Amino acid sequence: MTTTAAKSSPAYEVRKSPVHGNGVFALKPIGAGERIIEYRGERITWEEATERAARAGGPINHTFYFTLADGRVIDGGSRGNAARWINHACSPNCEAFEEDGRVYIHAMRDIDAGEELNYNYALIYDERHTPALKKLFACRCGTPGCTGTMLAPKKRVKNRAPKSAATA
């Protein structure tokens, strides 16, 4: 007598999003702290990532790249999974954690069935954040506190030495 293990149904599905393109939506309630999905794809160098974006003729902001702590990149557009369709939100319901070079998406709070999954991309861009650049990385999340951009705020550089007043 053989038994087959029943596969649990997935907690999410990919479908059209009112935020942007495709999105990932909860099929059933997901509890706060629950690991939902691993962000998968081909692991490449940052140099290869920029070359791929240039060959595709698109800006680097229209990719499925996830940067790892060691400087490599997961290219979700190559051998990726449904996680690549999770959209950005300024007030997200999920967050990404890197563990041993792997990235997992976890629920930050309880998520209702039918709700779109999202996390804050907090994209780091070293160049000056001009209005044109912010437009390239525009956010359409519509959440409370939306900053209008997927870019992480620039870190302000404090003056190294306080200015001293001239004496007469």
C-alpha positions as CSV (number, residue, x, y, z in Angstrom):
1,M,0.0,0.0,0.0
2,T,1.5,3.3,-1.0
3,T,0.4,6.8,0.1
4,T,1.1,10.0,-1.7
5,A,1.8,13.1,0.4
6,A,-0.7,15.8,-0.3
7,K,0.9,18.9,-1.5
8,S,-0.3,22.0,0.3
9,S,-1.8,24.6,-1.9
10,P,0.2,27.7,-2.5
11,A,-0.5,30.7,-0.3
12,Y,-0.3,33.1,-3.3
13,E,-0.9,33.5,-7.1
14,V,0.4,35.8,-9.8
15,R,-2.2,38.0,-11.6
16,K,-2.6,41.5,-13.0
17,S,-2.0,44.2,-10.4
18,P,-3.7,47.6,-10.1
19,V,-0.3,48.9,-8.9
20,H,1.9,47.8,-11.8
21,G,1.9,45.0,-14.3
22,N,1.7,41.7,-12.6
23,G,1.5,41.3,-8.8
24,V,1.4,38.5,-6.3
25,F,-1.8,38.0,-4.3
26,A,-2.5,36.0,-1.1
27,L,-4.9,33.1,-1.8
28,K,-5.4,32.5,1.9
29,P,-4.7,34.4,5.1
30,I,-0.9,34.6,5.8
31,G,0.2,35.2,9.4
32,A,2.6,37.8,10.6
33,G,6.2,36.5,10.4
34,E,5.4,33.7,8.0
35,R,7.9,32.9,5.3
36,I,6.0,33.1,2.1
37,I,8.4,32.5,-0.8
38,E,12.1,32.5,-1.7
39,Y,13.3,35.0,-4.3
40,R,15.0,32.8,-6.9
41,G,16.9,33.3,-10.1
42,E,20.3,33.1,-11.6
43,R,23.2,34.5,-9.5
44,I,25.4,36.9,-11.4
45,T,27.9,39.7,-10.8
46,W,26.7,43.3,-10.7
47,E,28.8,43.9,-13.9
48,E,26.8,41.1,-15.7
49,A,23.6,42.6,-14.4
50,T,24.4,46.1,-15.9
51,E,25.5,44.4,-19.1
52,R,22.2,42.5,-19.4
53,A,20.2,45.6,-18.8
54,A,22.1,47.4,-21.5
55,R,21.7,44.5,-24.0
56,A,17.9,44.4,-23.3
57,G,17.8,48.1,-24.2
58,G,16.1,49.0,-20.9
59,P,17.1,51.0,-17.9
60,I,18.4,49.1,-14.9
61,N,15.2,50.0,-13.0
62,H,13.1,47.7,-15.2
63,T,14.7,44.4,-14.1
64,F,14.1,41.6,-11.7
65,Y,17.4,42.1,-9.9
66,F,17.9,41.5,-6.1
67,T,21.3,42.6,-4.8
68,L,22.9,40.3,-2.2
69,A,25.1,41.4,0.7
70,D,28.2,39.8,-1.0
71,G,27.7,42.1,-4.1
72,R,26.3,39.5,-6.4
73,V,22.8,39.8,-7.9
74,I,19.9,37.4,-8.2
75,D,18.4,37.8,-11.7
76,G,14.8,36.8,-11.2
77,G,14.2,37.2,-14.9
78,S,16.5,34.2,-15.5
79,R,15.3,31.0,-13.8
80,G,13.2,33.1,-11.5
81,N,9.9,32.3,-9.8
82,A,6.7,34.1,-8.7
83,A,8.6,36.3,-6.2
84,R,9.9,38.5,-9.0
85,W,6.3,39.8,-9.5
86,I,6.0,41.1,-5.9
87,N,5.5,44.9,-6.3
88,H,7.0,47.7,-4.3
89,A,5.1,49.6,-1.6
90,C,6.2,52.4,0.6
91,S,4.1,51.0,3.5
92,P,4.6,47.3,2.8
93,N,3.0,44.1,4.2
94,C,6.1,42.0,3.5
95,E,9.9,42.3,3.9
96,A,12.9,40.5,2.4
97,F,15.5,38.8,4.5
98,E,18.8,37.4,3.3
99,E,19.9,34.2,5.0
100,D,23.1,32.4,3.8
101,G,23.0,34.1,0.4
102,R,19.3,33.2,-0.1
103,V,16.5,35.8,0.0
104,Y,13.1,35.0,1.6
105,I,10.0,37.1,1.7
106,H,8.2,37.2,5.0
107,A,4.9,38.7,6.1
108,M,5.4,41.8,8.3
109,R,1.8,41.6,9.5
110,D,-1.3,39.4,9.0
111,I,-2.2,39.5,5.3
112,D,-5.8,38.8,4.2
113,A,-6.8,36.5,1.3
114,G,-7.0,38.6,-1.9
115,E,-4.5,41.2,-0.6
116,E,-1.5,42.0,-2.9
117,L,1.9,41.2,-1.4
118,N,4.5,44.0,-1.5
119,Y,7.8,45.0,0.1
120,N,9.8,48.3,0.0
121,Y,12.4,47.9,-2.6
122,A,14.5,50.7,-1.0
123,L,16.6,50.9,-4.2
124,I,20.0,52.5,-3.6
125,Y,21.2,54.8,-6.3
126,D,24.4,56.7,-5.7
127,E,23.8,59.5,-8.2
128,R,21.9,62.7,-7.3
129,H,18.2,62.1,-6.9
130,T,16.9,64.5,-9.5
131,P,13.2,64.9,-10.4
132,A,13.9,63.0,-13.7
133,L,15.6,60.1,-11.8
134,K,12.7,60.0,-9.3
135,K,10.3,59.8,-12.2
136,L,12.2,56.8,-13.7
137,F,11.8,55.1,-10.3
138,A,8.3,56.4,-9.6
139,C,6.2,54.5,-7.1
140,R,2.5,53.8,-7.8
141,C,1.7,52.0,-4.5
142,G,-0.9,54.4,-3.2
143,T,-0.2,53.4,0.4
144,P,-0.4,55.9,3.2
145,G,2.9,57.7,3.4
146,C,3.8,57.0,-0.2
147,T,7.1,58.8,-1.0
148,G,6.4,58.7,-4.8
149,T,9.7,56.8,-5.5
150,M,11.1,53.3,-5.0
151,L,14.5,54.9,-4.2
152,A,15.8,54.7,-0.7
153,P,16.4,58.2,0.8
154,K,19.9,59.5,0.4
155,K,21.9,59.5,3.6
156,R,22.7,63.0,4.5
157,V,26.3,63.8,5.1
158,K,26.9,65.8,8.2
159,N,29.6,68.5,8.3
160,R,32.7,66.9,9.5
161,A,33.8,69.9,11.6
162,P,31.6,72.6,13.0
163,K,32.0,76.0,11.5
164,S,33.5,78.3,14.0
165,A,32.6,82.0,14.3
166,A,35.3,84.5,13.3
167,T,36.7,86.5,16.2
168,A,37.7,90.2,15.9
